[in-house]
Amino acid sequence: MNHYNVLFLCTGNSARSILAEALLNREAGSGFKAYSAGSHPAGVVRPEALRQLELAGIATEGLQSKSWDEFAAPDAPTMQAADDGALGDQGPGGGEEDSGAG
């Protein structure tokens, strides 16, 4: 079975990308591992995002707002942006990105 790493990017990495990371990690099974990061991380996860995850019964332990610099490596996970502004012209690792606004 193939294993895919997915990195969700958002400017602040405080809500949408955190939600995407937590949801994919719960729903996708062992074939996927989700991560999230931000181009200008807020440094904290928004309490509203954590509350929504808790209401949905999704674990919030270990979720944190972090910079995409942590993923800037030649073997960085595949990327999907959570908003138009996160990637600008280039994301971590210098590879191709999908601006995938949403």
N, C-alpha and C positions, 0 to 999 in steps of 0.2 A: 504494500500500500504506500502511495506517495504521501509525503508530509509537506505541508505548506506553512511557511511563516508569513503572516500578514501584519503590516505596520500601518495603522490608521493615523493620519496626520491632521492636525488642526492647529490654528495659530496659537491658542492658549493652552491646549491640552488640559482643559479643566472640566469639560462636559461631554460634547458630542463624540470625540474620539475615545474618551474613557468609556462611554456607554457602548460604543461599537466594540471595543476590546473585550469588555466584560460579557457582552451578549454572544460574540463569536466564540469565546472560550467556553461558554456554557453550552451552546447549541451545536457547535460544529463537530464535536467528537475528536477522536485522536488524530485525525488527518490534518488538523489545523492548529496553529498556535498564534494567537493574536497579541499584538503589542500596540501601544499608542505613544505618541510624542507630539511636541509642538515646536514650531519655528520660533516662537517667543513665549515659552511656557509661563503660565501664571504662577506656578510654584505650589498651588493648592488645587484640589479637586472641589468643584462647587458642591456645597451641601445638598442642593436640589437634585443633582445628578446621583449622588450617593443614596439619597432618599428614594428616588425612583427605582434604583437597582434593588434596594432592600425590599421595597413594596412588591417587586417582581420575584423575590426570593433568590436573587443573584448575589453571590458573595462579593464583598467589597474589599476584603483584606488584600493588602499589597498594591492597590490601585493608587497611583501617584502621578502628579503632573511632572513631566520631565522633558528635557530638550531632545530634539532629534539628533543632536551630536552624539548621543549614546549609541546610535545606530549607524553612524557614518563609517562604514567599512565596506570593502569590496563584496563581501558576502551578506550584505544587509538584507532584511526581509523585503518581499514584494510590498509596494506602497499603494495606498489609496487615500486620497485627500478627503477630509470631511468638510472643507470649505475652499472657496476660490483663492483666498489670500495666503494660505499656509505655504504653498510651494514656491510662489513667485516663479523664477526662471529655473530653479534647480533645487532638488531636495537632498537629503542626506545620501552620501555614497556617490553622488555625481551621476546617477543613472537616469534612465527614462522614467517619467512619472505620468500618472493618469490624474488629471485635475479633478475628475469625478465629483464636482460640486454637489452638495446635497445636504 
